[in-house]
Amino acid sequence: MNAAVSALAAAATSVVVTVCSLFLSERQQRRRELRGERHQLNAKYLNPLRLHLVENHFRLSRISNHTSARGPDATMLVIDDPADVSAKDAAWFTGAGYALMSSVYLTACLFAHLKKVREDFPYLRLSATDDTRLAALLLRVQRGFRYQEGVYYVTQPSIGEAVWVRGDERLLTYREFCEKLQDPAWRMWNDRLIMFHLETARGEKTERTGRLLAALAQLSEFLDDCVGGGKSIESRVRAESDVPL
């Protein structure tokens, strides 16, 4: 009798242990799947912003280093007034004006992704703390561009919207962007952005440049932690430190 009871108890224990193990295994598997889904969603919405943060930080830091060490960056100072841009032909945009206008283009693309991430907040899978942190860091970048009569806060999303092709869900190409700038009415909305880069290339408003570089780096580091894949800015500097602007 005792042997039978012991056998039944052992069998029951085995069943309970097996069921619990299966339950825990399924639960762990579901947690892994949820983490993977969260990572994929965050990467989908945050990686494009991450890319353009690195592009802008790299350009601005190169220009800032140049002006600090050698004075105004002549490769950028190819016009006196933003209105001059609309009179330029394609050869100028791909030649003498490339350094300036490609920098303007990359910042317009950054504005587009800053706007898009704000719109995509409901789809992100962040903790409440990270959600609040992301909003604060986005605002810090926008304030960095606005500081000292830079690119005004409310025009930044307008510039970003103008380079986003609705329906195709893509950014304007550099060629498309330059062709639109040849229209004075369209270009006028980008005049402050063009002037921002001219002022930076002259070595003016260095406090603004310093604040903005810090804000771009902070947001980039935050996104590196959210999405993974290493330190984006550091990797770009190591990979392209010897590449001309």
Secondary structure, DSSP 4 states (H G I P E B T S, - for coil): -HHHHHHHHHHHHHHHHHHHHHHHHHHHHHHHHHHHHHHHHHHHHHHHHHHHHHHHHHHHHHHHHHHHHHSS-TTT---SSGGGGGG--HHHHHTTTHHHHHHHHHHHHHHHHHHHHHHTGGG----HHHHHHHHHHHHHHHHHHHTTT-S-TTHHHHHHHHTEETTTTEEPPHHHHHHHHTSHHHHGGGHHHHHHHHHHHTT--HHHHHHHHHHHHHHHHHHHHHH-SS-HHHHHHHHHTTS--
